[in-house]
Amino acid sequence: MQTFLLPLSYLRKRPKKKENEIGCRRSMRLLKVDPLGVSLPAAPTQPMLEEEEENPLLPPGPLEMIPENQDDSNELFRASLKTWADMSKTSNERTKEGLSSIKSYKANLSGMVISEATVRKVTRGAISSVALHPSEVRTLVAAGAKSGQIGLWDLTRQCEDGVYVFYPHSQPVSCLYFSPTNPAHLLSLSYDGTLRCGDFSSAVFEEVYRNEGNSPSSFDFLAKDASTLLVGHWDGHLSLVDRRTPGTSHEKFFNSSMGKIRTVHVHPVSRQYFITAGLRDVHVYDVRCLNSRGSQPMISLAEHSKSIASAYFSPVTGNRVVTTCADCKLRVFDSSSLSSQIPLLTTIRHNTITGRWLTRFQAVWDPKQEDCFIVGSMAHPRRVEVFHETGESVRSLSGDCLVSVCSLSVMHPTRYVLAGGNSSGRLHVFMSQESF
């Protein structure tokens, strides 16, 4: 076998690569240059923090109550503040009536309607808390948002100027209550570590409590006169706050036996007891037995298989507890005797899977009807459900103007008015005809 060798001149030589030659075409966007060859500015490192950049942490201390959507010299707003402060003086004495029969209650609910005039966008972004002023002559709704905003809507004035938006917080407002003894005070709790009191009389958001190290999640009034507060934190701690003492720190700081606290609710009669909802735990504590190292609950409810959104005592006697769980069940417990166990009375199948973009449902009692509670719904057409403690469906509140999911709802303490908030910042208000 012969082997033929090719001359060196036949060997193919690899051409030398030019010094500045680009081997292949590349995207000018990836090269960070525009079509004219000018370098583009560097992209922001954290584009998802846009809302936080717009709402940086607010300074400690009081903040003026100046609407973001109105001129601070607006005479209408000043007049509204005076009206809200004056009507709050007459709201301390609430009408005390006996428990209505279910038949009468259903009849009153059937008269509640929603219209274009009772739907309004009041905040930017999802509503994370809702409160109704107890006035019996005006309808004033407050909504806390994930953006840190608080929107106030006076429905008695049917005009755009009836909505006022404030920025007292820089992160979601998770809890919002009008003070039960002075409704001219609107208390708000935020993930930014602050609890503020918006005072209609002084037009100031006072700072009541600040704890940036342990983000708070929920609070309730421990004393009946609203002088002391019980604050729950996401990491399982509890704070006792006295509004009468100077400063913005807690009086006592406790460690509960829970890994996370979502809601805190004080018993309406025996106010030394309170209930907490967390990951998969619902615990009842005695505030007198709390300590800083670790507090053991009096009672634990172990029936829940997934995370729990809320747990609340019934409003008048506290003889019932309603819980909302991610296992698509609403549960009612008999808490008439706070012994070692609270028996389960009722389990109601209810879709609670709202997804990541909607605020989680929370079933809450109607303050004027001890045995009935309300909760949002994923069903079509959109609605807000009213249930009896036995599991009976009492009423579905719906209408052509309700086209989205109301994750959070609250009932007026004496009137047939319901306000629900959705994840686009809109309030939907159902009212009886006589309330217009």
C-alpha atoms as one frame of an Amber mdcrd trajectory, in Angstrom:
protein
   0.000   0.000   0.000   1.462   3.276  -1.092   1.077   6.479   0.835   0.952
   9.775  -1.032   2.053  12.921   0.736   0.598  16.229  -0.416   2.939  19.131
  -0.827   2.789  21.754   1.920   1.399  24.236  -0.576  -1.803  22.171  -0.771
  -2.455  22.310   2.967  -5.262  24.734   3.834  -4.190  27.493   6.136  -6.612
  28.968   8.688  -6.992  32.672   8.008  -5.840  34.965  10.758  -8.672  36.665
  12.675  -8.615  40.387  12.386  -8.036  42.211  15.591 -11.341  44.105  15.761
 -13.509  41.707  13.801 -16.873  40.590  15.285 -17.409  36.932  14.480 -21.235
  36.973  14.483 -24.067  39.396  14.635 -25.185  40.275  18.152 -28.194  42.126
  19.520 -27.499  45.811  20.087 -29.847  45.637  23.072 -27.715  42.924  24.658
 -24.627  44.977  23.884 -26.312  47.864  25.729 -26.078  50.294  22.820 -28.849
  52.055  20.931 -29.090  52.045  17.094 -26.890  55.157  16.936 -24.124  53.432
  18.851 -24.584  55.362  22.090 -24.287  53.330  25.308 -27.557  52.799  27.141
 -27.890  53.590  30.857 -27.477  50.693  33.245 -30.691  48.884  34.168 -31.867
  49.210  37.777 -30.635  46.356  39.937 -34.006  45.880  41.710 -36.838  46.859
  39.359 -39.434  45.120  41.524 -38.922  47.592  44.369 -40.642  50.399  42.513
 -43.338  50.868  45.137 -40.785  50.859  47.940 -38.742  53.483  46.104 -41.864
  55.609  45.725 -42.765  55.110  49.397 -39.550  55.156  51.454 -39.682  54.593
  55.197 -41.436  57.542  56.785 -39.751  59.511  59.577 -40.727  58.815  63.195
 -43.281  61.038  64.851 -46.593  62.605  63.808 -47.532  63.199  60.171 -49.912
  65.869  58.939 -53.212  64.594  57.597 -52.816  66.028  54.101 -54.649  64.304
  51.226 -52.381  63.169  48.399 -55.173  63.560  45.853 -56.400  66.988  46.985
 -55.034  70.467  47.496 -53.951  70.774  51.147 -55.799  74.103  51.289 -59.013
  72.480  50.063 -61.858  73.945  52.072 -64.035  70.904  51.350 -61.523  68.640
  53.085 -61.312  70.899  56.118 -65.080  70.935  56.303 -65.132  67.126  56.021
 -62.666  66.779  58.892 -64.853  68.957  61.091 -67.950  66.978  60.108 -66.248
  63.647  60.865 -64.990  64.913  64.224 -68.412  66.272  65.197 -70.347  63.165
  64.152 -67.928  60.995  66.131 -68.978  62.733  69.352 -72.510  61.450  68.870
 -71.401  57.933  67.906 -70.191  56.868  71.364 -73.671  55.859  72.471 -74.525
  53.061  70.085 -78.043  51.792  69.731 -78.420  48.607  71.774 -81.021  46.297
  70.318 -81.820  42.675  70.906 -80.721  39.941  68.540 -82.936  39.973  65.454
 -84.638  36.808  64.357 -83.189  35.139  61.288 -86.408  35.923  59.407 -86.141
  39.630  60.212 -82.396  39.622  59.507 -82.909  38.019  56.089 -85.574  40.582
  55.239 -83.221  43.444  56.078 -80.384  41.903  54.074 -82.660  41.525  51.042
 -83.085  45.301  50.993 -79.348  45.917  50.579 -78.304  46.951  47.065 -75.200
  48.123  45.239 -75.100  50.747  42.481 -72.594  52.697  40.404 -72.741  55.452
  43.022 -71.557  53.057  45.737 -68.490  51.726  43.901 -65.345  53.847  43.920
 -61.601  53.411  43.523 -60.032  54.803  46.698 -56.450  53.467  46.816 -53.627
  52.441  44.516 -53.206  48.675  44.592 -54.927  45.955  46.594 -57.010  46.792
  49.647 -55.668  44.929  52.681 -57.999  46.238  55.430 -61.447  47.872  55.662
 -63.298  49.743  58.433 -66.720  51.413  58.710 -67.337  54.463  60.887 -70.152
  53.735  63.408 -72.090  56.924  62.571 -75.818  56.406  62.128 -76.269  59.497
  59.964 -73.312  59.366  57.545 -71.508  56.544  55.729 -67.731  56.867  56.035
 -65.548  53.986  54.858 -61.792  53.614  55.432 -59.570  51.319  53.357 -55.938
  50.422  53.973 -53.876  49.352  50.965 -50.778  47.298  50.244 -49.170  50.497
  48.956 -49.306  52.003  52.462 -52.180  54.299  51.544 -55.320  54.919  53.554
 -58.376  56.028  51.606 -61.387  57.694  53.223 -64.663  57.784  51.321 -67.636
  59.785  52.571 -70.570  58.334  50.635 -72.931  60.934  52.029 -71.333  63.367
  49.569 -71.955  61.956  46.110 -69.000  63.586  44.352 -65.356  62.872  43.538
 -64.247  65.177  46.358 -65.719  62.672  48.806 -62.576  60.485  48.452 -59.369
  61.457  50.275 -56.117  59.482  50.048 -53.274  59.633  52.599 -49.796  58.090
  52.918 -49.257  57.493  56.653 -47.386  54.217  55.978 -44.765  52.938  53.556
 -45.847  49.274  53.482 -49.175  47.339  53.543 -51.796  48.445  56.058 -52.910
  45.120  57.518 -55.273  46.275  60.263 -57.645  49.234  60.471 -60.148  50.164
  63.223 -62.120  53.194  64.303 -61.696  53.556  68.071 -64.758  52.127  69.861
 -64.732  54.987  72.393 -63.720  57.872  70.109 -64.521  57.181  66.430 -62.716
  60.409  65.490 -59.596  58.247  65.894 -58.695  55.856  63.060 -55.969  53.410
  64.115 -53.877  51.707  61.441 -51.179  49.031  61.656 -48.609  48.466  58.913
 -45.848  46.036  57.989 -43.481  49.018  58.155 -43.436  48.518  61.928 -45.708
  51.394  62.937 -49.161  51.781  64.433 -50.660  55.233  63.881 -53.785  57.067
  65.006 -55.387  59.433  62.506 -57.143  62.122  64.546 -59.869  64.017  62.667
 -59.872  66.759  65.330 -56.176  67.633  65.021 -55.694  66.485  61.382 -52.598
  64.479  62.366 -51.530  60.834  62.116 -49.964  60.340  65.540 -47.434  57.564
  66.002 -48.676  55.214  68.714 -46.201  52.344  68.387 -43.000  51.668  66.433
 -41.141  48.369  66.136 -39.212  48.028  62.889 -37.361  44.925  64.082 -40.473
  42.749  64.538 -42.941  43.442  61.756 -46.498  43.617  63.166 -49.417  41.825
  61.540 -52.558  42.542  63.577 -53.855  44.325  66.661 -56.950  44.638  68.830
 -58.094  46.797  71.740 -57.260  45.016  74.980 -59.062  47.466  77.284 -62.684
  48.340  76.631 -61.829  52.052  76.667 -59.237  51.448  73.883 -56.403  52.720
  76.087 -54.326  49.540  75.745 -53.646  47.510  72.621 -52.474  43.977  71.960
 -50.262  43.743  68.860 -49.355  40.478  67.126 -46.154  40.133  65.092 -45.363
  37.944  62.104 -42.571  36.187  64.020 -44.933  35.035  66.798 -44.266  37.794
  69.344 -46.920  39.855  71.107 -46.669  43.466  72.282 -48.680  45.203  74.980
 -49.019  48.897  74.126 -50.436  51.550  76.458 -51.572  54.673  74.592 -51.562
  56.737  77.799 -47.821  56.511  78.365 -45.362  58.780  76.508 -43.180  57.365
  73.742 -43.847  54.803  71.035 -42.408  51.628  72.561 -44.313  48.700  74.053
 -44.922  48.228  77.762 -44.282  44.485  77.562 -43.003  42.133  74.873 -44.004
  38.467  74.943 -42.998  35.341  73.081 -45.952  33.144  72.163 -45.771  29.461
  71.304 -46.669  30.241  67.673 -44.260  30.439  64.761 -46.351  33.131  63.058
 -49.309  35.319  64.040 -51.729  36.554  61.375 -54.640  37.849  63.460 -55.241
  38.770  67.097 -58.734  39.164  68.562 -59.731  39.953  72.166 -62.770  38.313
  73.795 -65.596  40.924  73.891 -66.640  40.097  77.484 -63.746  38.380  79.281
 -61.094  40.701  77.891 -58.200  38.899  79.568 -58.608  36.216  76.902 -57.651
  36.562  73.254 -57.379  34.297  70.222 -54.600  34.140  67.626 -54.428  32.559
  64.170 -51.162  31.492  62.556 -49.673  28.907  60.238 -51.800  25.907  61.219
 -52.495  26.951  64.785 -55.378  28.684  66.525 -54.602  29.393  70.180 -56.512
  31.008  73.023 -54.313  32.791  75.589 -54.795  34.440  78.953 -52.955  37.763
  78.843 -52.187  37.427  82.568 -50.125  34.295  81.884 -47.920  35.656  79.104
 -44.161  35.852  79.593 -41.152  36.927  77.578 -39.524  33.474  77.292 -42.446
  31.497  75.946 -46.179  31.486  76.644 -48.338  28.400  76.640 -51.902  28.678
  75.328 -54.948  27.777  77.377 -56.558  26.062  74.401 -55.349  24.929  70.984
 -57.600  24.176  68.028 -55.981  21.412  65.988 -58.662  20.772  63.374 -56.990
  22.823  60.619 -54.797  21.103  58.025 -53.473  24.179  56.187 -52.591  27.800
  56.930 -55.226  29.872  58.714 -56.126  33.376  57.596 -58.125  34.490  60.646
 -59.951  33.580  63.862 -62.536  35.824  65.539 -64.819  35.639  68.589 -68.485
  36.445  68.019 -69.087  40.157  68.741 -71.519  40.268  71.675 -70.959  37.233
  73.906 -67.823  35.647  72.451 -69.614  32.285  72.604 -68.554  31.374  69.065
 -65.329  31.434  67.061 -65.178  31.482  63.253 -61.977  30.553  61.420 -60.958
  30.794  57.751 -58.509  28.182  56.477 -56.699  27.489  53.190 -58.181  23.963
  53.186 -61.380  25.532  51.749 -63.322  25.247  54.978 -64.931  27.759  57.317
 -65.278  26.433  60.855 -67.445  27.546  63.760 -66.478  26.521  67.307 -68.382
  26.659  70.601 -66.384  28.968  72.900 -69.143  29.483  75.470 -66.978  27.650
  78.016 -63.267  28.387  77.767 -62.081  25.077  79.177 -59.348  22.817  77.851
 -61.289  22.236  74.647 -63.498  24.265  72.316 -65.724  21.825  70.401 -66.219
  22.155  66.663 -69.844  22.932  65.801 -69.957  23.497  62.058 -67.767  22.992
  58.992 -68.702  24.842  55.800 -67.147  24.047  52.430 -66.075  27.359  50.879
 -63.473  28.097  48.212 -60.706  30.076  49.969 -58.041  29.710  47.257 -57.669
  33.330  46.169 -54.208  32.927  44.593 -51.226  35.195  45.018 -52.772  38.337
  43.490 -55.886  38.552  45.680 -55.996  39.355  49.386 -56.931  36.288  51.426
 -60.514  35.893  52.612 -61.361  36.490  56.259 -64.759  35.478  57.621 -65.928
  38.137  60.120 -69.015  38.357  62.294 -71.771  40.883  61.701 -71.459  43.042
  64.863 -75.249  43.457  65.126 -76.113  39.797  64.541 -74.281  37.534  66.972
 -74.892  34.293  65.077 -74.098  35.364  61.478 -70.857  36.126  59.648 -69.809
  37.410  56.208 -67.058  36.292  53.833 -65.912  36.966  50.256 -66.536  34.468
  47.473 -64.825  33.234  44.299 -68.185  32.202  42.775 -69.828  33.748  39.707
 -71.637  36.040  39.582 -69.446  37.862  42.121 -70.926  38.089  45.595 -70.398
  38.413  49.328 -71.788  35.509  51.341 -73.645  35.698  54.661 -73.755  32.469
  56.714 -75.481  31.424  59.922 -73.357  29.671  62.548 -75.152  26.417  61.674
 -73.754  26.596  58.146 -77.007  27.765  56.555 -76.583  30.284  53.737 -78.488
  33.363  54.881 -77.938  35.652  51.897 -75.705  36.225  48.868 -75.154  39.928
  48.295 -74.571  40.581  44.597 -75.455  42.956  41.800 -74.517  44.120  38.323
 -72.029  46.609  39.764 -70.092  43.901  41.623 -67.820  42.418  38.957 -64.723
  41.539  41.023 -63.838  39.546  44.131 -64.291  41.398  47.428 -61.638  39.712
  49.539 -62.345  41.687  52.724 -65.725  42.920  53.951 -67.076  44.600  57.063
 -70.608  45.287  58.333 -71.794  48.462  60.042 -72.418  47.898  63.796 -76.021
  49.174  63.749 -77.089  49.815  60.126 -77.484  47.528  57.129 -74.382  48.768
  55.323 -71.591  46.486  54.081 -68.265  47.628  52.595 -66.013  45.265  50.648
 -62.574  45.911  49.171 -60.948  44.306  46.132 -57.410  43.945  44.792 -57.546
  46.936  42.469 -58.240  49.463  45.233 -62.014  49.667  44.787 -64.601  49.765
  47.554 -68.007  48.189  46.942 -70.734  49.273  49.340 -74.100  47.537  49.787
 -76.714  49.704  51.507 -80.354  49.465  52.428 -82.580  51.933  50.573 -83.147
  54.020  53.691 -79.372  54.545  54.050 -79.119  56.527  50.811
